[in-house]
Amino acid sequence: MAVSVRMRAGRRKRFTSDFSARPMRGRADEGSYDLRVGIDARRALFVCALVLACCAKPYDIDNSIPPAVDAGDDAGIADAAIDAASDAATDARADADSPSCFGPAGWTVCLAVLPTRTFTPPAVIDTDSSPECLKAIPKTWSTAGQPDACFVTARTIDVTTSVSVTGTLPLVLVATDSISIGARIDAASHRGGASGPNASPAVCPSYTTAPQPSNVAGFAGGGAGGSFATAGGAGGAGNGTTTNRGLPTGAVSTRPATLRGGCRGQNGGNGLAAGGQGGAGGGALYLVAGVSITLSPAGVVNVSGAGGTGGAKYTGGGGGGAGGFVAIHAPSIVTAAGSSILANGGGGSSGVDGGDIPGAGGEDPAPATPFVAARGGTIGGNGNGGDGYAAALPATPGFGASGVGGGGGGGGAGFVVSSGSLGAAKVSPVAGVF
């Protein structure tokens, strides 16, 4: 098969579709060809491909050339068409093969389509049902072994009013340009309220020493606080019997390589009713931006654990929840005085005596005072709950004494990690390098 092409010299040359079978003006055994008018064979083949692939109906390529190629004697027209088609194909391949990616290795989020919007979060984001979550998990995230998560993407993310985050999945906020935090991102868990995203995940270890119920020593033992970056406090001894209290699991030996929430506090021992309930662990949150992340004086990021809930007669208190996990990554991170980032533990609830007054719940960590521990619940006796972790102060155990159920232990610390200095912000615990 041959194709006729108009060349710069104004003459037509014929090329075979199989050069090895039909040499032009030369001998096959000599391996040379007479290309007297400077024909670029590769260009001719490219034109053939365009003719065969792009036309709506077959052409008789021996006698007819598509008009776009045979439009005139000026070869520059054909050259321009060829170059434009080649450039467009190259650009399309580059767009498909080189999506924009954000974050470090193992935590990289690659987006095939870059968002153009500015996103202002609503009052509540439920990571299980929010329409803001991407329909598909970015492949780079899944292949790195990261868990399923709710991804919210935008060119800029502007937090101007407080947003509460809940759900079973971690939350990942991705801005191709910047994230500005001028209010509270509340991904913490709260006693008697909502739990943070991915709080108390299934990967948390089981407690191996449970608090005993009241029928063993007259008053039940307290539950231990949840553990994560640091260990929670032990439960208090019901009726002063140290063998009936709950004991915490150990802290993780190394920082997790995946995004996950903190662990729940242990429930207190039962009395005439169920013991105090352990507080939920803190949530899991990842903030990543292509240019900058800024916290203004009112900016807060909170992934703390919840305080334990008190029980009824003769029961032990519930342990506080451990702090969760917040990761922050951007080329520029700027924080103002007054801003805070915390992953503290909740306070344990108090044990209960034989009266009708229920146990006092443990406090939730306060974002305004991240260096002050969440206090354990108090009943005016020795069955008080332990304090949660704050500012390098470890969680404390619940108290126990004769005639009262043991208090729940305080919750341990979670993790704060960042790609750069967090500057003037109050941060608890101390941030690790991301």
C-alpha positions, 0 to 999 in steps of 0.5 A: 500500500502507498500514500501520496504526500505533497512535499515542500518542493511541490512534487508528490513522493510515494511511500510504501507501507512496508519499507523493508519490502518495497525500497524506493529508488534503491536496492533492498540489499544496499540498505539505502534510499534516495530521499532527494527532496529531504523527505522526513519518513517519520513525518509521513508515517505520522500523517498516515496515522492521522488519515486512518484514525481521524477521518469519518470514512475510509479514503482511497489513500492511493488517489485521495488525500484528506483536505486538511493535508492536501489543502495547499502548496504551502507545507507550513499549513500541514506542519502546523496541523501536525505539530498542534495535534502532537502537542495536544496529545502530549498534553493530554497524556501529561495531565492523565499521568501527572496528577497534583499530589499533596503531603509526604510519603505515606500520607500523600493525597493525589487529585486527578482534578484540581478543585477551584472552589473556596470551601467554608465548612458547615456547622457539622461534618459527619464523615459517614454521610456528608455530601462533601466527602469525595465519592472515591478514595484517592489511590495513593492514600489506599495503596499507602495502607491508610484507612478509608476516610472522608476527603473534602477538597477545595482550592481554599478552605476557610473556617470562619465559624466552629465546625463539629466533626463526627463519624466513624471515618477520619476526616482529611481536609485538602486545600490545593492552595491554603487552609485558614482557621479562624474558629474551632475545628472540633474533632474531639469527643465529649462526655454525653455528646458526640464522638470525634471522627474515627474515635475509639477505632477497632485497632485499639487493644482490649483491656486485659484486667477488668474492674471487679463488680461490687459483689466481690468487695462491696464496692466496684473498682474503677475503670482505667483511662484510655491509652494512645501516645501515653498510657491512661491512669489505672482505675481506683480500688473499690472499697480500698481493695487494690485487686479489683481495679481496672488496669490500662493497656500500654501506650503505643511504642511508635507513632502510628503510620496511619491516621486513626483516633484515640482509644476509649476509657474502660468502663467501671465495675458494676454495682446495683446498676452498670458502672460508669462508662468510659469516655470515647477517644479523640478523633482523627484529623489530617490537614494538608495544603499546597501552600499554607495553613494559618491559625488566627488567634481564635483558631482551635484544632481539638482532637481530645478524648472525652471524660468518663461518665458516672454510674449509680450505687456501689459502682466504679467510675469510667476511665477518660478517653485518650486523645486522638491524632491530628496531622498538619502538613503545608510548606508554610504554617503560621499560628497566632498567639491565642490559637491552640492545638490539642490531643489531651485525655479526658478525666475519669468519673468518680466512683459511687458510695451507697447513696443515691447521688450518681457518680460525677463525670470527668471533665472534657479537655478545655481548648482555651486552656490546653495546658491544664488537665481535665479534672476527674469527677469528684464526690467529696470523698476518696472515690474521685476520678483521675485527671487526663493528660495535659502538657507533659503531665501524665494521666493520673489513676482514680482514687479508691477508699473504704466505703466507696467505688473506685474512681476511673483513671484519666485518659492518656495523650494522643498525637500532634504532628506537623511538617513545620513549627507551630509557632505561637500556638499552644500545643499539647502534647508537644508536636512531633515532626511529620 
